[in-house]
Amino acid sequence: MGPSGVTIVIVRKDLVGNAQEITPVMFDYKIHVDNNSLYNTPPCYGIYMCGLVFEDLLAQGGLKEVEKKNIKKAQILYDAIDESNGFYRCPVEKSVRSLMNVPFTLEKSDLEAEFIKEAAKEKNQKMIQPKGHRSGGMRASIYNAMPLAGVEKLVAFMKDFQAIVGDITPSDGIPKLEKSRREREALDYMCNLLGGGSRAKEIAELWTEYEENSSLEAKVVKDFDKVEMILQALEYENEQGKDLDEFFTSTAD
């Protein structure tokens, strides 16, 4: 409701005035009622901020409307986690998940530091403090003040991060056709991230060659993970100023 330091007590009038003799003065609510909540110096700034929050909640339509917004925000984020094929995982049972704090981990814990670093970059809207508690993982705090657009940006980043570094070709218990469908879906998404054009076409052709083992280059890198192969090629091209053919030649050597 506001900054820490403000305590709001809602109590029935017929319960006021029945404090035990051992009750400390500050916990005897009759004293506060008799003094119009001014028995001691109140935290004025904190109370003022609470008032602004209450005005904003009312302007949004009240608690019912705010609850609907919070449910929508949380659903978008939990769906992104649950539909990531295990790349992201929420350790909380679905029936007791919070609408305010969404904890999640990455399938590969060694990627969590990279996730935090990438999320904080300018191009990713400088998302701050995604790191969870000392137990590890991430925690997205999506309290009332967090707009829907903020959650959508986080989800978009999570999907981009998975597309770039994730293992998008899981095979355990997945039928071959479903595995191929997921691979094609991931490839299309990656090409969209690159904006289409000749670069996306080149990557799509490279993927097909690898899949069909139909070229010398594909044979050379047949033991690479598909995504790692593409990313290493692009990294080599960008850093060395050389094209993809030279990358495969250097790999073969």
Backbone as CSV, one residue per row, in Angstrom:
resi,resn,N_x,N_y,N_z,CA_x,CA_y,CA_z,C_x,C_y,C_z
1,MET,0.816,-1.215,0.000,0.000,0.000,0.000,0.846,1.259,0.000
2,GLY,2.097,1.147,0.440,2.950,2.311,0.525,4.301,1.917,1.065
3,PRO,5.145,2.889,1.404,6.468,2.560,1.947,6.379,1.888,3.310
4,SER,7.424,1.182,3.667,7.434,0.496,4.962,7.392,1.517,6.098
5,GLY,6.831,1.104,7.227,6.752,1.982,8.388,5.344,2.420,8.735
6,VAL,4.384,2.093,7.858,2.986,2.454,8.107,2.216,1.192,8.492
7,THR,1.484,1.246,9.589,0.649,0.122,10.014,-0.808,0.585,10.014
8,ILE,-1.627,-0.121,9.267,-3.057,0.199,9.202,-3.821,-0.922,9.890
9,VAL,-4.611,-0.574,10.884,-5.387,-1.553,11.648,-6.874,-1.291,11.437
10,ILE,-7.590,-2.297,11.017,-9.044,-2.218,10.867,-9.651,-3.129,11.939
11,VAL,-10.394,-2.542,12.877,-10.904,-3.309,14.010,-12.355,-2.918,14.293
12,ARG,-13.171,-3.888,14.659,-14.564,-3.607,15.024,-14.626,-2.763,16.297
13,LYS,-15.549,-1.806,16.330,-15.642,-0.894,17.474,-15.934,-1.631,18.782
14,ASP,-16.717,-2.721,18.689,-17.068,-3.417,19.929,-15.897,-4.214,20.502
15,LEU,-14.814,-4.319,19.760,-13.629,-5.012,20.262,-12.621,-4.044,20.885
16,VAL,-12.866,-2.756,20.688,-11.952,-1.750,21.237,-12.250,-1.533,22.719
17,GLY,-11.210,-1.405,23.532,-11.384,-1.116,24.955,-11.369,-2.336,25.846
18,ASN,-11.021,-3.483,25.319,-10.993,-4.709,26.122,-9.575,-5.253,26.278
19,ALA,-8.612,-4.354,26.209,-7.219,-4.789,26.315,-6.918,-5.319,27.711
20,GLN,-6.037,-6.289,27.792,-5.597,-6.806,29.088,-4.668,-5.798,29.761
21,GLU,-4.517,-5.966,31.077,-3.686,-5.024,31.829,-2.226,-5.062,31.383
22,ILE,-1.818,-6.226,30.898,-0.411,-6.357,30.492,-0.174,-5.863,29.067
23,THR,-1.241,-5.437,28.366,-1.095,-4.990,26.983,-0.298,-3.683,26.933
24,PRO,0.766,-3.634,26.153,1.530,-2.386,26.010,0.636,-1.262,25.479
25,VAL,0.942,-0.047,25.863,0.124,1.109,25.485,-0.060,1.198,23.976
26,MET,1.018,0.977,23.253,0.941,1.147,21.788,0.088,0.082,21.116
27,PHE,-0.230,-1.007,21.831,-1.084,-2.057,21.274,-2.519,-1.981,21.806
28,ASP,-2.807,-0.958,22.598,-4.167,-0.727,23.090,-4.843,0.219,22.108
29,TYR,-5.652,-0.348,21.230,-6.210,0.457,20.141,-7.218,1.497,20.617
30,LYS,-7.748,1.359,21.831,-8.650,2.380,22.356,-7.918,3.715,22.519
31,ILE,-6.660,3.615,22.931,-5.856,4.830,23.081,-5.705,5.530,21.731
32,HIS,-5.502,4.749,20.682,-5.358,5.341,19.346,-6.680,5.925,18.873
33,VAL,-7.792,5.226,19.161,-9.107,5.737,18.777,-9.397,7.044,19.516
34,ASP,-9.145,7.072,20.793,-9.417,8.268,21.597,-8.574,9.460,21.151
35,ASN,-7.430,9.173,20.565,-6.522,10.255,20.150,-6.505,10.462,18.634
36,ASN,-7.558,9.945,17.979,-7.699,10.153,16.530,-6.439,9.697,15.772
37,SER,-5.862,8.577,16.226,-4.665,7.978,15.627,-3.452,8.901,15.688
38,LEU,-3.454,9.834,16.654,-2.339,10.772,16.793,-1.716,10.693,18.181
39,TYR,-1.786,9.514,18.803,-1.212,9.368,20.141,0.294,9.602,20.098
40,ASN,0.913,9.114,19.034,2.339,9.383,18.841,2.500,10.089,17.491
41,THR,3.697,10.566,17.209,3.937,11.247,15.933,3.817,10.241,14.792
42,PRO,2.869,10.429,13.898,2.665,9.458,12.811,3.717,9.634,11.713
43,PRO,3.959,8.575,10.942,4.884,8.677,9.804,4.186,9.415,8.650
44,CYS,4.256,10.721,8.674,3.439,11.552,7.784,3.675,11.249,6.301
45,TYR,4.949,11.150,5.919,5.229,10.914,4.506,4.673,9.567,4.054
46,GLY,4.855,8.533,4.895,4.339,7.213,4.545,2.829,7.219,4.392
47,ILE,2.137,7.928,5.291,0.678,8.010,5.213,0.252,8.758,3.953
48,TYR,0.982,9.817,3.638,0.688,10.584,2.413,0.815,9.698,1.181
49,MET,1.880,8.893,1.117,2.091,8.009,-0.029,0.998,6.951,-0.114
50,CYS,0.567,6.428,1.048,-0.545,5.472,1.051,-1.797,6.109,0.464
51,GLY,-2.030,7.371,0.815,-3.194,8.071,0.271,-3.144,8.153,-1.241
52,LEU,-1.972,8.417,-1.796,-1.831,8.473,-3.256,-2.105,7.109,-3.884
53,VAL,-1.624,6.059,-3.217,-1.860,4.707,-3.718,-3.358,4.395,-3.715
54,PHE,-4.048,4.742,-2.636,-5.481,4.485,-2.553,-6.237,5.232,-3.654
55,GLU,-5.831,6.474,-3.899,-6.486,7.259,-4.958,-6.294,6.592,-6.316
56,ASP,-5.085,6.074,-6.543,-4.811,5.407,-7.816,-5.617,4.119,-7.950
57,LEU,-5.724,3.348,-6.873,-6.510,2.113,-6.915,-7.970,2.407,-7.234
58,LEU,-8.499,3.452,-6.634,-9.894,3.845,-6.903,-10.060,4.310,-8.344
59,ALA,-9.059,5.037,-8.854,-9.129,5.535,-10.229,-9.126,4.394,-11.237
60,GLN,-8.527,3.268,-10.858,-8.485,2.100,-11.753,-9.769,1.269,-11.683
61,GLY,-10.663,1.644,-10.780,-11.918,0.913,-10.668,-12.067,0.140,-9.373
62,GLY,-11.114,0.301,-8.460,-11.217,-0.393,-7.175,-10.494,-1.720,-7.175
63,LEU,-10.587,-2.415,-6.050,-9.819,-3.638,-5.845,-10.179,-4.747,-6.836
64,LYS,-11.446,-4.858,-7.201,-11.861,-5.918,-8.125,-11.171,-5.762,-9.474
65,GLU,-11.129,-4.529,-9.963,-10.497,-4.293,-11.262,-8.997,-4.495,-11.192
66,VAL,-8.398,-4.051,-10.102,-6.955,-4.229,-9.934,-6.621,-5.719,-9.833
67,GLU,-7.470,-6.478,-9.175,-7.254,-7.917,-9.077,-7.274,-8.563,-10.459
68,LYS,-8.209,-8.141,-11.312,-8.285,-8.693,-12.668,-6.989,-8.422,-13.433
69,LYS,-6.469,-7.215,-13.281,-5.216,-6.865,-13.960,-4.056,-7.714,-13.444
70,ASN,-4.030,-7.916,-12.138,-2.943,-8.706,-11.558,-3.010,-10.162,-11.996
71,ILE,-4.219,-10.696,-12.096,-4.383,-12.074,-12.567,-3.888,-12.206,-14.000
72,LYS,-4.207,-11.220,-14.829,-3.779,-11.250,-16.236,-2.264,-11.175,-16.343
73,LYS,-1.646,-10.277,-15.578,-0.185,-10.149,-15.607,0.480,-11.456,-15.192
74,ALA,0.022,-12.017,-14.089,0.621,-13.250,-13.582,0.428,-14.398,-14.569
75,GLN,-0.751,-14.476,-15.190,-1.041,-15.565,-16.124,-0.105,-15.526,-17.323
76,ILE,0.146,-14.318,-17.829,1.047,-14.173,-18.974,2.440,-14.689,-18.634
77,LEU,2.910,-14.338,-17.456,4.258,-14.738,-17.043,4.331,-16.232,-16.744
78,TYR,3.359,-16.748,-16.006,3.368,-18.186,-15.701,3.220,-19.017,-16.979
79,ASP,2.413,-18.548,-17.929,2.266,-19.278,-19.193,3.602,-19.348,-19.931
80,ALA,4.335,-18.238,-19.930,5.634,-18.218,-20.601,6.581,-19.240,-19.972
81,ILE,6.510,-19.362,-18.656,7.360,-20.322,-17.948,6.924,-21.752,-18.249
82,ASP,5.626,-22.007,-18.129,5.108,-23.368,-18.277,5.198,-23.874,-19.712
83,GLU,5.211,-22.956,-20.681,5.219,-23.346,-22.098,6.615,-23.289,-22.717
84,SER,7.638,-23.207,-21.871,9.007,-23.094,-22.384,9.692,-24.445,-22.558
85,ASN,8.924,-25.521,-22.470,9.483,-26.874,-22.618,10.575,-27.172,-21.597
86,GLY,10.431,-26.594,-20.398,11.362,-26.893,-19.330,12.564,-25.977,-19.241
87,PHE,12.705,-25.048,-20.211,13.841,-24.116,-20.152,13.734,-23.231,-18.917
88,TYR,12.488,-22.761,-18.637,12.201,-22.043,-17.395,11.300,-22.939,-16.537
89,ARG,11.497,-22.867,-15.233,10.707,-23.708,-14.336,10.294,-22.917,-13.110
90,CYS,9.027,-23.063,-12.729,8.542,-22.435,-11.502,8.430,-23.520,-10.432
91,PRO,9.096,-23.351,-9.280,9.109,-24.395,-8.255,7.845,-24.439,-7.395
92,VAL,6.901,-23.546,-7.654,5.707,-23.444,-6.820,4.541,-24.189,-7.466
93,GLU,3.837,-24.992,-6.677,2.668,-25.734,-7.165,1.613,-24.744,-7.672
94,LYS,0.985,-25.069,-8.784,0.113,-24.125,-9.472,-1.003,-23.567,-8.592
95,SER,-1.556,-24.386,-7.707,-2.711,-23.950,-6.916,-2.354,-22.886,-5.882
96,VAL,-1.076,-22.716,-5.582,-0.696,-21.759,-4.542,0.289,-20.703,-5.068
97,ARG,0.329,-20.503,-6.366,1.235,-19.519,-6.936,0.788,-18.093,-6.615
98,SER,1.757,-17.234,-6.406,1.492,-15.845,-6.045,1.192,-14.999,-7.278
99,LEU,0.341,-13.996,-7.096,0.077,-13.023,-8.156,1.096,-11.889,-8.111
100,MET,1.855,-11.794,-7.039,2.751,-10.661,-6.829,4.214,-10.998,-7.103
101,ASN,4.667,-12.147,-6.638,6.061,-12.557,-6.809,6.126,-13.885,-7.543
102,VAL,6.794,-13.887,-8.678,6.869,-15.079,-9.519,8.314,-15.579,-9.544
103,PRO,8.609,-16.639,-8.792,9.969,-17.194,-8.813,10.112,-18.192,-9.965
104,PHE,11.285,-18.228,-10.561,11.537,-19.241,-11.590,13.036,-19.474,-11.710
105,THR,13.369,-20.645,-12.203,14.766,-21.004,-12.418,14.957,-21.351,-13.884
106,LEU,16.198,-21.458,-14.298,16.522,-21.902,-15.641,16.939,-23.365,-15.601
107,GLU,16.629,-24.080,-16.659,16.974,-25.496,-16.735,18.470,-25.700,-16.503
108,LYS,19.266,-24.799,-17.066,20.712,-24.833,-16.870,21.076,-23.673,-15.959
109,SER,21.397,-23.974,-14.716,21.641,-22.925,-13.722,22.813,-22.030,-14.086
110,ASP,23.757,-22.541,-14.882,24.912,-21.722,-15.247,24.530,-20.583,-16.192
111,LEU,23.315,-20.602,-16.721,22.857,-19.528,-17.601,22.198,-18.386,-16.835
112,GLU,21.964,-18.575,-15.538,21.223,-17.569,-14.775,21.976,-16.251,-14.685
113,ALA,23.287,-16.302,-14.492,24.075,-15.068,-14.433,24.007,-14.328,-15.766
114,GLU,24.037,-15.075,-16.861,23.944,-14.461,-18.192,22.569,-13.845,-18.404
115,PHE,21.532,-14.526,-17.909,20.164,-14.005,-18.000,20.073,-12.652,-17.297
116,ILE,20.623,-12.573,-16.089,20.572,-11.331,-15.307,21.341,-10.219,-16.016
117,LYS,22.511,-10.556,-16.554,23.340,-9.554,-17.228,22.642,-9.026,-18.479
118,GLU,22.066,-9.924,-19.271,21.399,-9.504,-20.498,20.148,-8.685,-20.203
119,ALA,19.421,-9.071,-19.147,18.183,-8.350,-18.804,18.462,-6.908,-18.420
120,ALA,19.647,-6.642,-17.886,19.976,-5.299,-17.404,20.463,-4.366,-18.502
121,LYS,20.659,-4.889,-19.712,21.204,-4.063,-20.788,20.169,-3.069,-21.312
122,GLU,20.675,-1.990,-21.876,19.828,-0.900,-22.381,18.793,-1.408,-23.367
123,LYS,19.244,-2.277,-24.291,18.342,-2.747,-25.338,17.184,-3.564,-24.778
124,ASN,17.352,-4.078,-23.574,16.293,-4.862,-22.931,15.559,-4.055,-21.858
125,GLN,15.567,-2.732,-22.030,14.826,-1.827,-21.137,15.381,-1.786,-19.725
126,LYS,16.629,-2.249,-19.550,17.275,-2.216,-18.232,16.398,-2.818,-17.129
127,MET,15.983,-4.037,-17.332,15.214,-4.728,-16.295,16.126,-5.008,-15.114
128,ILE,15.757,-4.491,-13.946,16.649,-4.570,-12.791,16.124,-5.545,-11.740
129,GLN,17.065,-6.075,-10.981,16.783,-6.943,-9.842,15.944,-8.183,-10.169
130,PRO,16.227,-8.870,-11.283,15.478,-10.116,-11.515,16.007,-11.285,-10.688
131,LYS,17.179,-11.085,-10.083,17.775,-12.170,-9.313,16.926,-12.496,-8.095
132,GLY,16.789,-13.784,-7.808,15.979,-14.220,-6.682,16.743,-14.150,-5.378
133,HIS,16.279,-14.904,-4.394,16.934,-14.927,-3.092,18.194,-15.787,-3.146
134,ARG,18.851,-15.952,-2.009,20.114,-16.673,-1.968,19.982,-18.122,-2.418
135,SER,18.779,-18.639,-2.422,18.572,-20.021,-2.860,18.752,-20.166,-4.372
136,GLY,18.852,-19.035,-5.072,19.091,-19.077,-6.514,17.856,-18.784,-7.336
137,GLY,18.057,-18.754,-8.650,16.950,-18.508,-9.549,16.602,-17.029,-9.679
138,MET,15.428,-16.789,-10.255,14.940,-15.435,-10.502,13.659,-15.196,-9.707
139,ARG,13.343,-13.921,-9.551,12.058,-13.568,-8.954,11.563,-12.295,-9.617
140,ALA,10.419,-12.399,-10.280,9.801,-11.236,-10.903,8.742,-10.690,-9.949
141,SER,8.958,-9.481,-9.461,7.987,-8.838,-8.573,7.047,-7.993,-9.431
142,ILE,5.793,-8.386,-9.467,4.828,-7.718,-10.353,3.671,-7.149,-9.527
143,TYR,4.018,-6.319,-8.567,3.024,-5.717,-7.690,2.077,-4.803,-8.471
144,ASN,1.131,-4.198,-7.758,0.112,-3.363,-8.392,0.713,-2.308,-9.318
145,ALA,1.837,-1.722,-8.920,2.427,-0.622,-9.683,3.068,-1.074,-10.987
146,MET,3.318,-2.362,-11.137,3.921,-2.862,-12.376,2.864,-2.940,-13.468
147,PRO,3.025,-2.185,-14.559,2.021,-2.220,-15.634,2.112,-3.505,-16.447
148,LEU,1.058,-3.800,-17.161,1.029,-4.977,-18.026,2.168,-4.930,-19.037
149,ALA,2.468,-3.744,-19.552,3.530,-3.610,-20.555,4.874,-4.072,-20.008
150,GLY,5.114,-3.858,-18.703,6.366,-4.290,-18.098,6.487,-5.797,-18.090
151,VAL,5.394,-6.487,-17.778,5.396,-7.952,-17.772,5.573,-8.476,-19.196
152,GLU,4.924,-7.839,-20.156,5.041,-8.265,-21.553,6.478,-8.120,-22.056
153,LYS,7.171,-7.069,-21.621,8.565,-6.891,-22.025,9.444,-7.990,-21.417
154,LEU,9.169,-8.342,-20.175,9.924,-9.418,-19.535,9.710,-10.727,-20.281
155,VAL,8.470,-11.035,-20.610,8.156,-12.279,-21.312,8.831,-12.298,-22.696
156,ALA,8.804,-11.162,-23.388,9.446,-11.090,-24.699,10.944,-11.348,-24.580
157,PHE,11.559,-10.776,-23.555,12.991,-11.008,-23.333,13.258,-12.480,-23.020
158,MET,12.419,-13.078,-22.187,12.606,-14.482,-21.830,12.554,-15.369,-23.067
159,LYS,11.634,-15.088,-23.969,11.509,-15.888,-25.193,12.713,-15.675,-26.105
160,ASP,13.166,-14.423,-26.206,14.342,-14.141,-27.026,15.574,-14.844,-26.454
161,PHE,15.729,-14.773,-25.145,16.877,-15.401,-24.482,16.870,-16.905,-24.723
162,GLN,15.716,-17.508,-24.617,15.623,-18.951,-24.839,15.935,-19.300,-26.289
163,ALA,15.449,-18.463,-27.213,15.688,-18.742,-28.629,17.167,-18.671,-28.977
164,ILE,17.897,-17.796,-28.283,19.309,-17.615,-28.595,20.194,-18.653,-27.913
165,VAL,19.952,-18.931,-26.638,20.883,-19.794,-25.899,20.279,-21.121,-25.471
166,GLY,18.984,-21.288,-25.604,18.347,-22.478,-25.064,18.531,-23.716,-25.909
167,ASP,18.328,-24.843,-25.288,18.328,-26.112,-25.992,16.927,-26.313,-26.534
168,ILE,16.755,-26.043,-27.824,15.414,-26.095,-28.410,15.155,-27.435,-29.084
169,THR,16.033,-28.395,-28.876,15.824,-29.702,-29.496,15.812,-30.813,-28.470
170,PRO,14.973,-30.725,-27.449,14.911,-31.820,-26.474,14.380,-33.076,-27.146
171,SER,14.861,-34.221,-26.703,14.443,-35.454,-27.365,13.823,-36.474,-26.428
172,ASP,13.995,-36.314,-25.144,13.518,-37.324,-24.210,11.996,-37.462,-24.269
173,GLY,11.537,-38.586,-24.755,10.109,-38.855,-24.750,9.306,-38.076,-25.773
174,ILE,9.960,-37.377,-26.698,9.239,-36.576,-27.684,9.275,-37.288,-29.034
175,PRO,8.119,-37.506,-29.662,8.091,-38.162,-30.965,8.881,-37.370,-32.004
176,LYS,9.397,-38.065,-32.997,10.245,-37.430,-34.001,9.534,-36.291,-34.724
177,LEU,8.264,-36.486,-35.077,7.534,-35.433,-35.788,7.357,-34.192,-34.924
178,GLU,7.058,-34.392,-33.637,6.897,-33.254,-32.734,8.234,-32.543,-32.536
179,LYS,9.305,-33.319,-32.459,10.639,-32.729,-32.317,10.967,-31.866,-33.534
180,SER,10.659,-32.376,-34.717,10.923,-31.618,-35.945,10.074,-30.354,-35.998
181,ARG,8.822,-30.471,-35.541,7.947,-29.296,-35.541,8.495,-28.205,-34.624
182,ARG,8.969,-28.602,-33.455,9.538,-27.628,-32.512,10.797,-26.986,-33.078
183,GLU,11.612,-27.791,-33.745,12.830,-27.251,-34.330,12.493,-26.222,-35.406
184,ARG,11.529,-26.547,-36.261,11.131,-25.620,-37.313,10.539,-24.343,-36.730
185,GLU,9.743,-24.489,-35.696,9.141,-23.329,-35.027,10.227,-22.437,-34.431
186,ALA,11.216,-23.060,-33.806,12.312,-22.297,-33.215,13.142,-21.603,-34.289
187,LEU,13.370,-22.288,-35.405,14.126,-21.695,-36.500,13.398,-20.478,-37.059
188,ASP,12.098,-20.607,-37.270,11.307,-19.484,-37.783,11.361,-18.298,-36.832
189,TYR,11.293,-18.601,-35.537,11.331,-17.521,-34.543,12.693,-16.825,-34.570
190,MET,13.759,-17.613,-34.679,15.096,-17.031,-34.717,15.272,-16.159,-35.956
191,CYS,14.765,-16.615,-37.096,14.871,-15.823,-38.320,14.083,-14.517,-38.202
192,ASN,12.949,-14.568,-37.526,12.177,-13.339,-37.300,12.953,-12.367,-36.430
193,LEU,13.669,-12.895,-35.427,14.479,-12.035,-34.565,15.543,-11.303,-35.375
194,LEU,16.053,-11.967,-36.410,17.095,-11.375,-37.243,16.520,-10.465,-38.320
195,GLY,15.202,-10.346,-38.369,14.574,-9.433,-39.303,14.383,-9.969,-40.704
196,GLY,14.526,-11.282,-40.876,14.333,-11.846,-42.203,15.506,-11.510,-43.119
197,GLY,15.257,-11.502,-44.421,16.290,-11.122,-45.369,17.303,-12.223,-45.620
198,SER,18.434,-11.817,-46.237,19.442,-12.788,-46.654,20.071,-13.524,-45.474
199,ARG,20.257,-12.821,-44.353,20.868,-13.469,-43.190,19.976,-14.597,-42.673
200,ALA,18.677,-14.326,-42.554,17.753,-15.353,-42.085,17.690,-16.512,-43.079
201,LYS,17.706,-16.194,-44.371,17.670,-17.244,-45.393,18.913,-18.118,-45.314
202,GLU,20.061,-17.490,-45.099,21.308,-18.243,-45.015,21.294,-19.194,-43.830
203,ILE,20.775,-18.723,-42.708,20.705,-19.571,-41.521,19.730,-20.723,-41.741
204,ALA,18.595,-20.433,-42.385,17.619,-21.487,-42.658,18.224,-22.564,-43.564
205,GLU,18.991,-22.148,-44.573,19.639,-23.108,-45.465,20.691,-23.918,-44.715
206,LEU,21.422,-23.237,-43.843,22.428,-23.927,-43.037,21.783,-24.981,-42.152
207,TRP,20.674,-24.622,-41.557,19.934,-25.556,-40.703,19.500,-26.788,-41.506
208,THR,18.962,-26.531,-42.702,18.471,-27.636,-43.539,19.617,-28.565,-43.930
209,GLU,20.748,-27.971,-44.287,21.907,-28.791,-44.636,22.332,-29.677,-43.466
210,TYR,22.325,-29.072,-42.299,22.715,-29.841,-41.114,21.706,-30.962,-40.861
211,GLU,20.428,-30.612,-40.979,19.368,-31.587,-40.700,19.452,-32.777,-41.650
212,GLU,19.762,-32.475,-42.917,19.776,-33.535,-43.936,21.181,-34.106,-44.150
213,ASN,22.158,-33.514,-43.445,23.546,-33.973,-43.580,23.972,-33.983,-45.050
214,SER,23.596,-32.905,-45.761,23.737,-32.893,-47.214,24.914,-32.063,-47.721
215,SER,25.802,-31.632,-46.845,26.942,-30.853,-47.300,28.161,-31.192,-46.455
216,LEU,29.350,-30.824,-46.997,30.586,-31.046,-46.259,30.551,-30.328,-44.915
217,GLU,30.043,-29.090,-44.946,29.983,-28.312,-43.710,29.126,-29.006,-42.660
218,ALA,28.003,-29.566,-43.109,27.101,-30.238,-42.170,27.781,-31.454,-41.556
219,LYS,28.553,-32.171,-42.364,29.248,-33.347,-41.846,30.303,-32.951,-40.818
220,VAL,30.980,-31.828,-41.061,32.032,-31.370,-40.157,31.476,-31.061,-38.781
221,VAL,30.285,-30.489,-38.773,29.734,-30.030,-37.491,28.577,-30.900,-37.023
222,LYS,28.540,-32.130,-37.462,27.394,-32.980,-37.170,27.209,-33.237,-35.679
223,ASP,28.262,-33.101,-34.894,28.141,-33.347,-33.458,27.798,-32.087,-32.669
224,PHE,27.703,-30.949,-33.361,27.348,-29.697,-32.679,25.854,-29.673,-32.398
225,ASP,25.502,-29.025,-31.344,24.087,-28.683,-31.158,23.730,-27.662,-32.218
226,LYS,22.554,-27.784,-32.800,22.189,-26.909,-33.920,22.306,-25.426,-33.581
227,VAL,21.784,-25.048,-32.441,21.817,-23.634,-32.074,23.239,-23.171,-31.811
228,GLU,24.026,-23.982,-31.128,25.413,-23.616,-30.852,26.181,-23.427,-32.151
229,MET,25.908,-24.259,-33.125,26.577,-24.156,-34.413,26.289,-22.809,-35.063
230,ILE,25.029,-22.441,-35.093,24.642,-21.187,-35.740,25.218,-19.989,-34.997
231,LEU,25.126,-20.020,-33.688,25.617,-18.886,-32.898,27.124,-18.739,-33.007
232,GLN,27.855,-19.843,-33.006,29.300,-19.761,-33.150,29.669,-19.212,-34.513
233,ALA,28.927,-19.594,-35.526,29.197,-19.085,-36.862,28.982,-17.578,-36.925
234,LEU,27.890,-17.130,-36.362,27.599,-15.694,-36.367,28.615,-14.925,-35.537
235,GLU,28.998,-15.482,-34.386,29.980,-14.823,-33.534,31.315,-14.711,-34.261
236,TYR,31.714,-15.775,-34.930,32.970,-15.768,-35.688,32.913,-14.720,-36.789
237,GLU,31.796,-14.705,-37.484,31.633,-13.763,-38.587,31.707,-12.319,-38.096
238,ASN,31.033,-12.028,-36.979,31.003,-10.665,-36.454,32.352,-10.228,-35.898
239,GLU,33.003,-11.116,-35.141,34.242,-10.736,-34.467,35.450,-10.762,-35.398
240,GLN,35.483,-11.708,-36.347,36.649,-11.858,-37.210,36.483,-11.172,-38.562
241,GLY,35.267,-10.755,-38.854,35.032,-10.124,-40.145,35.149,-11.090,-41.299
242,LYS,34.845,-12.363,-41.039,34.944,-13.388,-42.073,33.575,-14.003,-42.317
243,ASP,33.418,-14.618,-43.481,32.105,-15.168,-43.783,31.964,-16.591,-43.245
244,LEU,30.787,-17.161,-43.436,30.478,-18.462,-42.861,31.326,-19.588,-43.450
245,ASP,31.678,-19.487,-44.729,32.505,-20.538,-45.340,33.852,-20.627,-44.639
246,GLU,34.439,-19.456,-44.303,35.717,-19.464,-43.610,35.595,-20.036,-42.214
247,PHE,34.408,-19.826,-41.617,34.189,-20.411,-40.287,34.265,-21.936,-40.345
248,PHE,33.604,-22.507,-41.331,33.591,-23.976,-41.422,34.974,-24.510,-41.804
249,THR,35.702,-23.748,-42.610,37.053,-24.167,-42.960,37.937,-24.190,-41.724
250,SER,37.807,-23.134,-40.882,38.622,-23.080,-39.674,38.197,-24.189,-38.700
251,THR,36.915,-24.512,-38.691,36.436,-25.575,-37.812,36.987,-26.939,-38.241
252,ALA,37.023,-27.146,-39.571,37.543,-28.406,-40.103,39.029,-28.560,-39.796
253,ASP,39.773,-27.438,-39.831,41.198,-27.488,-39.522,41.429,-27.795,-38.051
